[in-house]
Amino acid sequence: MNSPHGGTLINRIATGARKEELLHVAHSLFALPIEDRYAADVELIANGAFSPLTGFMTKADAESTIEHMSLANGLLWGIPILLPAGEAFDHIHEGQQIALVEKDSGLVLAVMKVEEKFTLDLNNLARKCFKTDDVNHPGVAAVFKGGNRFIGGPLEMINRPTRHEDIDPKYYLDPAETRQEFARRGWKTIVAFQTRNPIHRAHEYLIKCAQEIVDGALIHPIVGETKPDDIPAPVRMRCYEVLVNNYFNPDNTMISVLPTAMRYAGPREAINHTLIRKNYGCTHMIIGRDHAGVGSYYGTYEAQQLMDQVADRTGMTILKFENTFYCVETQGMASSKTAPRNATQISLSGTMVREMLAKGQRPPAEFTRAEVADILIEWATSKQPITT
């Protein structure tokens, strides 16, 4: 199993008497309401998924990440983990303790020691980390929405952010818990599969190829904030369940969720996704076509090219896969590396799939499993919540 990034798995979760003490203190502190994507970051800082971070970044770490893809101490990092303070910036002072609370519910999440207040050039951040400052890019839009006034410093989490009611709590595992489960199963080599979509036949093929060379696979979908037109997390979870239960060996396959927001930062996000899975205990990471991409902002294999440059700094084995498809001639899944020349491919665009689902039509069996298609048809035709 892999060592955490930086060597130590961070734990900033207050429990027992310490939790009660902080909760009491928090009620007398300045309260900063934060949106869901930053609440999710609180949890991933506290549970060690963002190790070695102990809080939101200060300016030195943020600028080093933006400019050099590393923390100030030289450790690899792809996208800065920042907390914009908005209009409250002028009411917060360096050295002050504040309470971080959920914007909608008012739930007290954490107590934070404000080490530094600072500003950043958001256009520069966007161009360096997202390769664009186009506000039509969802990640860039989120950055600009937050503003350029930030606070950084360590935190202790008191309560976890509100979770999806329609996702079974058993899937929410901290890095310490996935590591414990890997050890229980006797897994020493673990491949991580990052996804924000249902798994179709091409994805299934990639995971199974990787499983041939490792002890187990962690299917680790993001269930935090995504684009409004992405398929909701509870619907996707039901798809993952039915797929693993019917088409994978459960002894070598595990599902857990990653409660973070998608940044859609392509190559830079591939770095963060890899380091996060390293902290969860994984040893291998699948990087496929257009990893964490959106629209046409990134080249098809640009994430793989960047990972080639930094692979030796990740502490992970990077598994790169070409675009895969069902090949009519070989009657199986293939890629440009394995299919005959001029092979007949069965593949569909996202638009085509959505149109079929909305009409209650199953996509071809060569593209997606029937059980998965039926769940998506139920969602697409009813638009009602589907629980796991």
Secondary structure as UniProt FT lines:
FT   TURN            5..6
FT   HELIX           16..26
FT   TURN            27..28
FT   STRAND          30..34
FT   HELIX           36..46
FT   TURN            47..52
FT   STRAND          55..56
FT   HELIX           59..68
FT   TURN            72..73
FT   HELIX           86..91
FT   TURN            94..95
FT   STRAND          97..102
FT   TURN            103..105
FT   STRAND          108..113
FT   STRAND          116..119
FT   HELIX           122..130
FT   TURN            135..136
FT   HELIX           138..146
FT   STRAND          149..157
FT   TURN            165..166
FT   HELIX           169..171
FT   HELIX           175..185
FT   STRAND          190..195
FT   HELIX           201..211
FT   TURN            212..213
FT   STRAND          216..222
FT   TURN            228..229
FT   HELIX           233..247
FT   HELIX           250..252
FT   STRAND          253..255
FT   HELIX           267..279
FT   TURN            280..281
FT   STRAND          284..287
FT   TURN            289..292
FT   TURN            295..296
FT   TURN            300..301
FT   HELIX           302..314
FT   STRAND          317..320
FT   STRAND          324..327
FT   TURN            328..331
FT   STRAND          332..335
FT   TURN            336..338
FT   TURN            341..342
FT   STRAND          345..346
FT   HELIX           350..358
FT   TURN            359..360
FT   TURN            365..367
FT   HELIX           370..382
//
